[in-house]
């Protein structure tokens, strides 16, 4: 996730507690989705779709936070 912005993501993970919390939650859900898709953790389709929606929502939030941080660091005083 955000491979093209790895340096910024690392900085955000280090400096921003909310970003770190959301990222951790996203990673946990991603592991559950992968396990379900691989068949190692059976889950109903409806529940899997809900997990995928939640994962996407978290990714959108993380992306928004990164964009806001980037915009703030590009502001000239």
Secondary structure, 3 states (H helix, E strand, C coil): CCHHHHHHHHHHHHHCHHHHHHHHHHHHHHHHHHHHHHCCCCCCHHHHHHHHHHHHHHHHHHHHHHHHHHHHHCCCC
